Amino acid sequence: TVQLIGLLVASTFIVVVGIIDDIRNIKPWLKLIFQVVAAIILILFGYNIEAISNPIGSVIELGIFSYPLTILWVIGIINAINLVDGLDGLASGVSLIISMTIFLIGLYFGKTYVALLSIGLTGSLLGFLRHNFYPAKIFMGDTGSMFIGLVIAALGLVSSQKTAVSFAILTPLIALGYPIIDTAMAIIRRAKAKKNIFVADREHIHHVLLSYGYSHQKTVIVLYVICLFFGVMAFLFATFNRFNTFIMGVLFFVALFTFLFVKFISIIKMQADGQLDPNAEAHEKSTTDKSETVN
């Protein structure tokens, strides 16, 4: 009951922030502060990451580091869901798959609170997706994406508390594989280019698929399949301990393949746009060599 009240308070707060942001466009750094406040509210009502499991099944107790990691988890998931909200039906469909995964795992472990909230979120998203899929008639905006991200983050926190080793925080982390990979790549990409990591760009995975020639619907469906794969892996990780090392290996290669694929398509796109000339370096070297020969 206490945790439910905490989730209601935190979600109400984040919804108000989202409404203001959708109307007046809050500055990114200020929005981040509000997200931290929402995370602190959850912590005050008993939500926190108590331990982290590893592929061989043991547990790392976090102690005092639980609180900053919990804050990072909450704001990370909120922004991960927000960042994949770039195409009609993408964020809602991805969130639906994630919430259904959490429901099945919660049901398997007899976690009634997690199962009820996640199936409620799943049903809401299913009804919303009907009108949000391309061409969308309604949109979630920052209000919806931040609310959904907060609820999913909270469910992940509850799932990791006082439970089996296999259901510690790595399980919801795996279920959120696609949005987390996309977010991590965005942060690395913008930091490498010395750009503000909070400023949107058009180099997310869904943008790359579109530039590769996929239609809007096909791009969304491909990403649904990827998210469903991560959901299945999360369920297997939670329920079959003997295969955890193998599952983590598969996930590593999938993440690596995704990264290399996106980089490859980005290079092709840059060449097509004339931003990157594959022969430029060779031409420059040839010109330099000729100049040296003349001299």
N, C-alpha and C positions, 0 to 999 in steps of 0.2 A: 504493500500500500504506500509506504514512504517513497519507494522508487518510482511508483506510478505518478505520485504528486510531483516529484522532482522532474520527471519527464514532461508533465503538463506545463510546469512553470517554465522550464528551459525552452520547450517548443513554442509556447506562447510568446516568449521574449524574442526568439529568432524569427517568428512569423511577423511580428511587429517591425523588426529590423528589415526584413525582406520587403514588406509593403512600402516602407519609407524609401528603400533602395530602388524599388521598381518605379516609384513616383518621382523621386528627386535625385537618384543616382548618388549614393553615398560613396565617398572616397575609399579606395581599396584598403588603406591602412586602418581607417576607422571601422570598416566592416570587419576586419580581422580582429580588432579589439573587442567588438561585440560578440564575435564567435568565441573568443577566449572566455568572455563573461558567461556565455551559455555553457561552455565546458565546465567552468568552475561551479555553476549551479548544479550540474549533474554530479560533480564530485561531492558537493555538500550533502546531496541526498543519497550517497552510497554507491555511486557509479565509479568504478576505477579498475585499472588493469592490475590485478594482484600478482600475476606471474605470466611468463612466456614459455611456451613449450618449444622444443626443438625436434628435428626429424627423428631422433632416436628415442623420443618419448619421455625424456626427463624434463624437469621444470626448473626454471630460473626465477626465484623469488625476487621481486623488485624493491621491496621495502619503501624507503622514502622517495625513490625514483619513480614510484608508481604515479605520483601526481603530475609531474611535468610530461610524462609519457602519455598519460590519459588526455591531457590538454592537446598534445600534438595529434593524438589519434582522432579526437573529435573534430578539430579544425581541418585535419587532413581529409577525413571522409566527407565533411561538408563541402569542401572545395573540389574534391574529386568528382562528386556527383554534379556539382555546379559546372565544372569544366566540360563534362561530356554532354551537357545540354546544348548541343550545337546543331542538331538536326531534329526534325519533327519525329517524335516517338522514341528518340534514342535514350534520353535520360530516364524516361518513365518505364520503358521496356527493360533496360538494364537494371534499374532499381527493383522492378517486379521479379526478375530472375534471382537477384540477390536476396530479396526478402523471402521468396519461396524456399531458397536454399537454407536460410536461417530457420525457417519454420520446420522443415523436414528434420534438420539436425536437432532442433529444440524438442521436437516430438519424439525423436529417437531416444534422447537422454531424459525424457520426462520433465522437461523444463516448461511448465504450463504457462508461466508469465511470458516467456520468450515466444512460445508457439502461438499464443492468443494474439499478442501484439503484431507479430510478423504476418500472420494470416490475415489480420485486419488490414494491415498496410498493403498486402498483396491484393486483396479484394478491391481496395480503393484505387490502386494503381491499374488494375485490370479494367475497371470502369472508366478511368481517366484516359487510358491508352486508346480506347475505342475512338475517342474524339481528338486525340493528340497525334495519332499516326498520320503520316503524309497522305494527302495535304491536311494539315492540322486545322481544326476549328477553334481549339482552345490551347492556351500555353500556360506552363507552370511558373515561368519567370523565376527570379531569384527567391521569391517567397516560397514557392513549391520546392525548388531544388535544395535550398538550405534546410527546410523542414524535413524533407525526406532524408537528406544526409545526416541530420542530427538524430533522427529516429533509428536509422540503420547503425550509426555509431554507438548509440545507447544500447541497442540490442546486442551488438558485438561485445560490449563491455559486460552486460549481464551474463551473456553466454560463457564468458571466460572466468566467471567468479564461482568458487566453491564447486568445481566440476571436475570431470575426468581430464587427465593430462591432454588427451587428444582434442579436447574442446577448448583449450586455452587459446589465447588471442590469435594464433597462427591460422586457425580455421576460418574465422570471419575475414582475416587478412587475405586468405586465398580466394574466398568467395568474391571479394572485391578486386580481384586481380586486374581486370581490364581497366577500370577507372584509375586504379592506383598506378599502373604502368604508364597510362596516358598522362597522368598528372606529373609523375616523376620525370618523364621525358620532356614535358613542357618546361618544368623548372630548370632542368639541365640545359635545355636548348636556349632559353632566354638568358640564363646566367652566363653561358658561354658567349652569347652575342652581346653581353653587357647591356641587356634590356631589363626593364622593370618586370619582375616575374609575375606581377599582378595585372599587367596589360595584356589583353587578349591578342591572339594571333590566329592565323589560318593554317597552322601546321600540325593540328591534332590528327590522330589516326583517322578519324572520319573524313577530314579534309584531304588527307593523302589518298584514301580510297576513291573519293570523288574525282580527284585529279588523275587517278589511274584509269578512269573511264567508267566506274561503277555508277549506276543510277542512285538516286536518293534512297529508294526502297531497298535495293540490293545492298547498299552500304550498311543500312540499319540492320538488315537481316544477318549479314556477315558478322557484325559486331554482337548481335544477339547470340549467335552460335558460339563465338569466342567466349562470351560471358557465361553461357550455359556450360561450356567445357570447364571453366574455372569453378562453377558451382558443383559440378559432378566431382571434380578433384577435391573440393573442400569437404564434400560429404564422405568420400572415400577416406580422406585424411582423418576425419573425425571418428569414423566407425571401424576402420581396418588398420590397426597400429602396425601390423607386420609389414605393410607396404609403404609406410611413411617415407622412408629414404628414397624409394623408387619414385613415388609421387613428387617429391621435392625436386628430384632430378629432371623429371618430365617438365615440371613447371619452369625450371631454370632454362631449359632449352626452348620452351615456348616463348618465354619472355625475351630471350636472346634473339630468336627468329623474328619476333615482332619488331624489336629495335632495329635489326639489320634490314628488314623489309621496308620499314618506314624511311630509313636513311637512304636506301636504294631508290625508292620512288621519289624522294625529295630531290636527289641528285638528277634523276631523269627529268623531273619537272623544271629544275633550274636550267638544265641544258636546253630544254624546249623553249623556255622563256628568254634564252640568251644571257642569263645571269652567270652561267658557268660554261666556259669553253674548254672541253676536254683536251684540245690541241694547243691551248694558249701557252701552257708551260713549255711544251716541246718546241713551239714556234719561237718563243722568247729565247730558249737555250740555243736554238739553231742560229738565230739572228746574232746573238752574242758571240758564238763561235766564229761566224763569218767575219764579224767586226774585228775580232782578235787576229784572224788570219790576214786581213787587209793591213792592219797595223804592223 
